């Protein structure tokens, strides 16, 4: 097993960075930083600083919650984190150590 780190960024579909959807901008930053194991999860409902965001039969929200999760080495996460924080100063970002379990390559 190898140690690594999980980075999780909580966003909303309506968030933007320099008039670009925040999701696209953050994925670009992750790619530039050489991060791998990046996934985007779209929530069906969430509660944040602007209240409840949800989908319903009557109203489709354009501000649903998004979570970007990155699994990589601690070194790469720590290198990329200042770039991400600079672009999203008020976003909720969490990190924690993990154990990477991979099948050995033959």
N, C-alpha and C positions, 0 to 999 in steps of 0.2 A: 504494500500500500504506500501511497505517496500523499503527503499533506498538500492541501490546497485551500482555496477560499471561495466562498459564495458571496456574490455581490447582488443585491436586489434593489431595484429602483422602482418606486411607486409613482406613476404618472396618471394623467387623464388624457383621453383622446383629444381633448381640446387644447392641451398644452402645446406651446410652440417656442422655438428658439430661433431668433432672427427671421421671423416669418416662415419658418420651415416647421412642419410637425415635429414635436420633440422626439417622437419615436424614431423617425428617420434620422434626425440629427444625432441621437445617442447611438443608434446602430452604426452610423458612419464613424463616430468617435471610437467605438469598440473595435471596429475593423482597422482603423488607423493605428490603434494601440496594440494590435496583434492579438486581441483577446479571442478565445475560442469557447465553445460551449455556451453560446448566447441564445436565449429563448425569450420569446415575447408571449405573455399570457394575457388574454383579454377577459376581463371580468364581466359577469352579467349583472352584478350589483355591487355597490360599495358605499361607504360612509366616509366622507372627508371633510375638509374645512369649509366646503361650500354645501354641505348637506348630503342627502342621499341621492345617489345616481343609480338608476336602474332601467331595465328594459321592461316594457309592458305592452300589452296588446293595443292600448290606447295611444301610447307615446313611445317613440324610439329615441332614446337619448343619443346625442352626439358627443357626450362627455362621459363615456363609460370608463371605468378604471382599467389601467394597463399596468402590468408588472414586467419589467425587463430583468431577467435573471442571468447572471454570468457565473460560470464555473471555470476556474483557471487556477494558475499558481498564485500564491500570495504575492510574489514579486510583481507579476504582471498587473494584478488588481491594484496594488498600491501605486504603481506607475500611472495607471489610467484614472484613478479616483480623483486627483486634483483637476484634471481636464473636465471630467463630468461635473464635479461640484461647481466649477467656474461657470458652466453653462446652465446649471440647474441649482442655483443657490438656495432656493426654498423647498426643493424636493425632499421627500423622505427617502433616505438611502440607508440600507442596513448591510452589514458584512458579518460573517462568522466563519471560523475555521471548519474545514471539512476533511474527510479522508477520501481520496480519489481511488477508486477500485476499478482497474482496467484489466482486461484479458491481455496477457503478454503477447507481443507479436512474435511470430515464429520466423 
